[in-house]
Amino acid sequence: MASADQQQPLWTPSAEQAERTDLARFMRWVGERRGQEFADYEELWRWSVDDLEGFWSELWEFCGVISSKPYTGVLGSHEMPGARWFEGAELNYAENMLRAEHDADAVAILHTSEVRAQDQPAQITWGQLEAQVAAVAGGLRALGVQRGDRVVAYMPNIPETIVALLAVASIGAVWSSAAPEFGARSVIDRFAQIEPKVLLTVDGYRHGGKDFDRTAVVAQILAEMPTVEHTVMLPYLTAAPAALGDPRPTISWQELSEMGEGVELEFEQVPFEHPLWVLYSSGTTGLPKAIVQSQGGILIEQLKKSRLHLDLRAGDRMFWFTTTGWMMWNFLVGCLFSDAAIVLYDGSPAHPDLGAMWRLAERARITCMGVSAGLLSSMEKAGVHPAREYDLSALRAIGSTGSPLAPESFRWVYEQVGSDIWLFSTSGGTDVCTAFVGGCPMLPVYEGELQARMLGCAVEAWDAHGNSVEDEVGELVITEPMPSMPLFLWGDDSGERLKESYYAMYPGVWRHGDWIRITPRGGAVIYGRSDSTINRQGVRMGTSEIYRAALAVPEVLDALVVDVPREDGELWMAMFVVLAPGVALDDDLKAQIKRRIREDCSPRHVPNEILQIQEVPRTLSGKVLEVPVKRILMGAAPHEAASVDSLANPASLDYFVELAKTM
């Protein structure tokens, strides 16, 4: 790749395109109100992080946030954790999305799936969406759901799931979801923590042309969640799902809606920092972290992202391939704040072939299409020629996330999709349900580079000593609070797990767990995770969950798993196992391990390869050395990857050093 000063942009917005954006309008609007000029985006970003109170209050006014009570202060303290936003304000997330000024006949959602396949995506108008939310909210209230109660969904990326989320938010209850491809143990480990009152579920799902009945899994989930009082079953695969065998009441989705039919939609007014939902971000030990985010914090962050950074507006059609177990689903729902329609798809992105998403783009007239970096790489290798094979005349932007987008994939998009496409790679986290660095519609696109740091997000690269570095790889840190940062982790009454998760390395500063380089022109390059959470095709899972599944196989005594990026942009997921004495790793045992991981975790986290080792490298305190092993397999010397003095068994690294030579 050429050096930054020699590199030519792959795409540059015209002056007219840049001036038309909501971002440019916001820049002018703030300048006029505050009597200051911003020469470019970099100056606007700098102001947004230097004057957090000014930026977020101006965004509130610019976007017209609806609140029944005004705020008395924007940010009481900059302390992290502990910052409190927009104190005194009362509002409702769902009310701000289902705004009265919407054209009731305008399209809000387009949707299709492998189960509900049709030539053209079906449509739901804003009027229909509001009516469905009102009915489901009325039904949930009839079941006894009140403000603060938890409602969980084991449902796919279909309109009913969005309806349920907005219904729950309208009540002031707390939402959480998991994709139906998750195994029972993974779902229980998440949902049981928050003690839900109602479980919403489907009977199964279809992926890659195959049906997966989940009624037995749902029964297993219910058996370990005694707080659930009611189960709502949506027949998705079959007209009459099998009985769950649980003594507690089960009703159908239709019955739930009929219970609330004719009930007027009410929006419970809650404080800005009232919990909206719980997302899950797994570490390497213990249960997944149950991250609680606020109604107001997510509302204002999603307004910023959808309107300013995605430049979405009425008439646009926004799609992102995601499951309900990934924060990108929550992000996609938030795009409704822009007045654009969103496009939903449930199924495999490669069924019946890798042209599936492009056919959807053609039929739904998608204007902004989001996919994973891995999927773009797969399309490139498969020889897909989207512009030649499909009508993509409506498409103006492509987004990518999940892992760093390889330079080759940047070039492929401009060669095979369109020379006038705005391609933005984006990187953030479940922990804040947004991006730290990503797209800016006013800036050029450079190969292999994320365009900019997001407004209001004080991103820096820090070295191990806490020094900010530029044009050098360092830890991605956030030096100032953001409204969508976790209120708390569920069950973490002392706040110690929250501090340990994000603030242990640099007290008072958020350390995210990514390697980042800030480029001289203000863009960024992400080099992957500096921790060991594994994101596979949009399904993110901690290694502890994968180990739990593997170690359930009697012959497996210990295990280590890593996801290693290769030069072609693909990720190679390998599991290294220590077996019981006298046991050999044959094909049958490999199949048994893979089957257990597929059933307990997800099909996405089945390793590409399973290899036998003598011992797992560990620290003196017993922690598995996943990141050092990953770095060794990427070419780092052992002394660069780990401190030998901190290891309980330094010789265990020799195997990985030799393996790296063959890769």
N, C-alpha and C positions, 0 to 999 in steps of 0.2 A: 504494500500500500504506500502511496506517495506521502511525503511529510505534509503536515497540516498547511504550511505556507504554500505548497505546490499543488495541493489537492483541489480539483475543480468540483463544484457541487453537481450532484446527479439531477437535482431539481431546484428551481428557485421560483417562488411565487411572483407573478407579475405585480407591478405597483398597484394595479387596479384590484387584483385578488387580495393583496395584503390590506389595502384600505377598506375593503368590504367586510373584513372579519369583525366579529364582535369584540375580539381582543383589541383591535385598533380603535374601535369605538369606545371601549372602556378606557384605553390609554388617553384618548382625547377628553373624555368625560371627566376623568380624575384630574387631568391637567387644568381644565377650566375651573373646576370646583376648588382646587387647591392652589391655583396660581403658579404652577410649575410645569416645565416642559420635560418630556422624556425623549431623548434623541433616538433611542432604539429599545428593543426588548430588554437588553441587558440592564439598562438604567431602570426600567420599570421593575424588573425582578429585584434589583438591589434595593429599591425603595420598599418593595413589598415585604422584604425580610428585615429591613432596618426599622420600619414603622409598621409593625404587625397590627396595632390597633387601627391605624389609618387605613391600611389595605383592607382588612376584613370588614370594617364598618362601611367603606365605600362599596365593596362587593355586595354587602347586604342591601344597600340602597339601589345599586345598579340593577340587581336581579329582582327587586321588589319582594323580599321575603315577607310572607304573611305571618303576623304574630298578634295574638290577642292582648299581650302585654309587652310594652317596650323593654329593652334592656337598659340597665342602669350603668353598665360598664362593659367594655369589650373584653378586656383581659386584666384580671386582677393581679396576677403574678406571672412572671416568665419562668418560674421554677418548674423543672421537670424531674420526676412526675409531680403533679399537683396543680398545674395550671388550670384555671377555671374560666370558661368562656361565656360571654353574653349573659351574665348573671341578671336575674330579674325577668328575662324574656320568657314568655310562654307561647308555644306554637304546636304544630302537628305536622310531621313529615308527609303523611298522606294528603292532608289538606293542601299543602304547597304543591303537590304533584297533580292532584285532581282540581286544578284551579277553575273557578267559575267561568273565566273568560275563554276557556277552550271551546272551539267549535265542536259541538256534540257529534257532528257527522264526519269529522276528520278522522283519519286512521291513526290509531295509537299503537297497535300491535299487529304484525303479520307473523304467521306461524305455520310451521310444517314439521313433520317428523317421520321417522321410518314407520311408526304405527299409523299415523294419520296422513299418509302420503297422498298427494294430489298434484295435478298439473301446475296449479297456481297456489301460492300460499293463501291460507284463509286470513280474513281480516277481522279485527275488533276495533270499533270506533271508540272515541273518548266517552260518548254517552253510554255505550254498552259496557265499557270498563267500569264506569262509575256505578252503574246499576248492579253489576255483578259483585263489586266490592261491598256495596250496601247490603246485598242479600247475604253474603258470607259473613260480614261483620255482625249482622243481626242474628244469624245462626250461631255464631260463636258466643255472642252475649247470652243467647238462650241456653247454651251449654254451661253458662256460669263463668265465662272468661271475663276477667276484669283487668283493670290497669295493673301492670307489673307481673301478671301471670305469664308463664312461658308456653308458647305454642311452637311445636317442632314439625318439620315437614321432611318426609322421606319421599321426595317427589322429583321428577325430571324437569327439564327446561321447557315448560309448557305454560300457556296463559293462566291456567288455574293456580299455578304456584305464585305468579305475580299477584293475582287477585287476592290470594290468601295473605301474602306479605302485607299488602296495603290495608287489608281488613284488620289484621293484627295491629298494625301501626296506628290505624284510626282509633282503636280502642285504648291505645297506650300500653298494650301488652308487649311482650318481648318475643322476637322471632328468632328461629334458628333452622337451618336446612342442611341436608346431606343428600348426595346423589344416590339413587337406588342401586348403583353398581357397587357401592361400599358394602363390605361384609358386615355381618351382625356385630362383631366385636368392635370394629371401628366406629360404628354408629352408637353403640352403647357407651363406649369410652367418651364420646362427645356429649350426647344428649343427657345421659344419666347425671352428669355433673350439675346440670341446671334445673333438674327436677320439673319436667314439663307437666302441664295439666292436660293438654290435648296433643294427640299425634295425628297428623295428616299423612296419608300414604297412598301409594298406588299398589296394584297387585303384581306389577312387573314392568319390564321395559324391553325394548328391542334394540340391538346393537349389531351392526354388520350383518343384518338379515336373520339373526338368531334371537329367539324369544327367551327371556329369563324370568321365570316365575319367582316372585319374592315373598309370597304369602308365608312360607315357612320361616323365612328370615324375619319378617315382621312379627310373627308369633314369638320368635326367640328374643327379639328386641323388647317386646312388651313384657316378657317374663322377667326381665331384669330392670324394668322401669315401673316400680309400684306407684309412683305419683300420678301416672296417666289415668285420668278419669273417663275419657272418651277417645275413641279412635274413629277417624273419618276415612273411609276407603273410597278412592276414586277408581272405578273400573277402567283400566287403561288397555290392558291386553285382552281381557275377556269381558263379556257382558255380565257374568255372574261369578265373581271371584270366590275361591274356596274359603270356607269358614276358617277363622283364625284360631278357634279353640280357646279363646280368652273369655273369662266370665264377665269382664267389663263391657259396657255398651259399645257397639260398633254400628255406625250409620253410614250411608252412602253420601257422596258429594252432593247428589241431587237433593237428598233429604236435608242436608245442612243448608243448602240454598233456599229450599222451600220454607224452612223454619224462619228465615229472615226476610221472606218475600214481602214487599210492601212497607218494610221498615225504613224510615228515613235515615240516611247516612249522617252519623254524628262524628265529630272530630274531637276527641278528648284533648284538652289543652294541657300540655305538660311542660316542665322546665326545659330549657335548651339542652341540659345535660341528662335528661331522662333516657334510660336505655332504649335503644331501638332494636338491636339484634346482637346475637353472639356469633362470632366467627371463630374458627379454630386454626391455630398455627402450631404445628408440632415441633417440639424440641427433640433432643436425642435421648432424653430420659423421662419417665413418668407419663402421665396422661397428656393428651393434647391440651395446649393452653386455650382456655375459654375466654376469648377476647370480647369485652363488652364495649360497644360504641354507641354514641348518643344520637338521638333524633336530630338535634340541631347541628351537631358536628358533621354528621354524614350529609345532611341537607345542604349546608353551605359549601362543603367540599365538592359535592357532586354538581352543584350549580357552577362552581368555578371550572371544574374539569370539562363538563359537557359543553358549556357555552363558550368559554375562553380558549381552552386548549384543544378541544375537538372541533370547535367552530360549527356545532350542530345548530340547525334552525328548522322552522316549520317547512315541510316538504322533503326534508332529508329522510333517509331510511338507514338506520344504524344497526349493524350486525356484529356480534362477536361470538365466535364458537367457544362455548363454555358449558360446564355442568353446574348444577346447583350446589355442588360441594366446593366450588372455587369462588374467591372473591370477585372474579370477573363477571359472575352472574349478578351479584349485587351492584357492581359497577354498571352493567348493561341496563338494569332497571333504572338506575339514576339518570341515564341518558334521556328518559322521558321528561326530565326537567327542562330540556331544551326546546320542547314542542316538536322535536323530530319523532317519527315512528320508529319503533325498534322491531327487529326481526329475530324470531326465535327458531331454533332448530334442535331437535332431540334425536340423536342417533350417531352413527359413525361418520366422521368427516371424509372417510375414504370408501364409502359404500354407495353405489356398487364399484366405484373407482375413484381416483384422486381428482376427478373433475366435478365431484358432488357439490363442493362449495361454490364453484364458479357457475354451475347450472343454477344454484340458488340465487346467486348474485344477479344473473340474467333475469330470472323469473320474478324476483322480488324488487327489481330495479334498485338494488342496494347502492347507496352513495358512499358509505364508509364501511369497510369490511375488516374485521379483526380476526386474526388467527394466531396460532403459535408459531414460533420460529422453526420448530421441528417440522411442522406441517409444510411450511414453505420450502424447507430443505428437501422434504420427501417429494414434493411436486416437481422441484427442479431435477432431482435424480430420475424421476419416472418419465421425464420428457414431456410433461404437460405444457401445452402452448395456449394459455387462457385467451389471449387477445385474438388468436387465429380461430379458436374453436367456439367462442361464446360472444354474445353481444354484451359488452361491458361499458356501453356508452354512458350509463348513469354513474359509473364508479369514478369517484374523484380522490378517494383516500383509502389507504390500506394501513392498518395498525398491526403491530406484532408485539407479543410479550411471552412470558413463561420461561424464557432463557435468552441469552444474548443472540441477536440476529447476526449471522455470519456475513462478512463483506460480499461473498459470492451470492448470497440471497438478495442483498440490496441490488446487485447488478442484474440478477435474474428478473426481478420485478420490473425494472425499467426496460429490459430487453423483451420480456415475454408478456407483460401485462399492459404497460403503457408508459410512454415517455413523459406524459404530463400528470402522472399519479403523484400525490403527496404521500410518501411512505414514511411513517413515523414508528420507530421502535420505542417502547416504553418500559419502564422498570419501577416497581414500587413494592407493595407488600400487603398481605392479608391484615397485618397488624395495624395498618392505617386505612385499609380499603381504598387506596388510591395510588397514584404514581408520584415518585420523587423527581424523576427525570423522564422526559418524553417529548411529545409533539408540541410544536409551536407553528401555527399556520402562517406566521409572518416571516419565518426564517428559511434559509436554504437547507437542503438535505445533503449530508456528506456520507460517503460510503463507510459503513461500520460504526456510525456515530449517532447517539441520541441527540436530538436538536438542542435541548435546553433544560435547565432546572425549572421546576414548576413554580408558579407564583405562590408566595407565602410559605415556601418550603426552603429553609436555610440549609441546603445541602453542601457538604464539604467532604474532601478526602483527607483523612488523618493518618499519620504514621503511628507506630506503636507507642510513641511518647506523647501523643496528643497534639502534635503539630500539624497545622493545615498545610497540605502540599498541593501544588498545581502541576499538571502535566506529569504526574507520577501516580502510580497505583497505590491506593490506600484504602482504609476502611471507610465505607459510606456512613457518614454521621449526619444527624440533624441537630443543629445547635440551638434552635428556638422551637417552642411548642407549636403544634398544629391542632386545629379543632377536632379532627377525626382520630387523633391518638386515643388509645384505650382509656376509658374511664377507670377501669380496673380489670383484673382477671377474676372470673367467677371462682369463688371459694378461697381466694387469696386475701383473707381478711387483714393480714398484717401489711400487705403490699410488698412483701419480700420477694415473691416470685416475679412480680412485675419489674422490680429493680434489678433482680438478677438476670432477667431476660434481655433487658435493653440498656441498662445503665451501669452494669458491673465493670465494664472495661474503662469507660470514661464517665465518672460520676457526674450526674446532672446533664449529660449529653446522650442523645439516642444513638446507639450503635446498632445498625440494622443487620449486619451479617453478609453484606455484599462487598466485593472488591470493585472499586470505581476509580476512574481517572477523569479529572476535569480538564478539558482541552483548553488551549489558549483562547479559542473563540467563544468559550462559555458552554460548549456542548459537553457530552460525557460519553465514556465507554465503560460498559459493565463487563466484568471478567468472571461473573458467576458468584456462587455462594461462598462466603468464608466460613459458614457453618455447614451442617450436614443434612439439612432438610432437603428432601428430594421432590422435585416437581416433574411429573411425567405426564405429558400431553394434557396439561391443565389440571391434573389431580395432584395436589400437594400433600405429602405425608411424611411424618417424621420416621427416622430409622427405628425408633423404639417400637413402633407398631409393626414394622416389617420383621424385626427380630422376634417379637412375640409370636408371630405366625410361624416363622421358621423353627423356633425352639419348641413349638408344640409337636414337632415331628420327633419321636423318641430317640432316633439315632443322632440327632443334631445336638451337640453340647454347647456350642458357641458359634457366633456368626458376626460378620462384618459386611456392610454393604456400602458401595460408593457408586456415584453416577459421574462418569468421566467424559468431558467433551472431547470429541475427536476433530481432526483437522477439517473434515468434511462437514462439520456443523452438527453431526449426529451425537447423541449421548449414548454411551455404553454403560449399562448398569450391570455391575458384577456383584455376586454374593460369594463370600469366602466362608467356608464352614469348617468347624472342628467337629469331627465325628467320634462316636464311641469307639473304644478299642476294638480292633478287629473288623470294623465296618469299612467297606470301600464305597466310594461315590460312583455308583453305577447309574444307568439310565433310569431305572425304576425309582431309585431314591431321589434323583433330580426331579423327576416328574411329580413325586409325592410332595416335595418341598414347594415346587411351583404351584401345585394345585392348592396347597394350604394358603399360600400368599394370595393367590387369586381369590379364594373364597373369603378369607378373613380381612384382607386389605382392599385390593382392587385389581382388576386385570391389568391395569397400566403399570403396576409395580412388580410384575413378574420379571425377574432378572433376565438379561440377555444371556448370561452365562453363570454357572455355579462351579466353583473351584474348591478343592480341598486343601486346607492348610493345617499346620501342626498347632499353631496357637494364634490368638488374636492379639495384636499389639495393644497394650494398655498403659496408662499412666500409673504412677505409684498409688494414686487414689482409686484406681480401677476403671477410669474412664476410657472408653474405646477411642482409638486414634483414627477416626474416619477422615477428618480433613487432612492430616499429615499423609495418610496413605493415598488419598486422592491426589495430593500435590506430587508425591513421588511418582505415581502413575502418569502424571502430566509432565514428568521430566525433572523435577526438583531433586537435588541431592538430599540424602537423609538428614544431614545436619542443618539444612535450610528449612526442612519441613517440620522438624520437631527437635526439642531439646532432649538429647540422649539421657541426660541426668534425671529427667523427669519420668523416664520409662521404667516400668517394672520388668520388661523383657526386651531390651534393645535388639537382640539378635532376631526377633520376630520380623523386623523390617527387611531383613535380607531377602526374603522371598519376593517382596514387592519390588525391590530394587532390580532383581533379576527379571521379573515379569515385565517391568517397564522397558527393558532393553529389547523385548520382542514386540512391543506395541508400535 
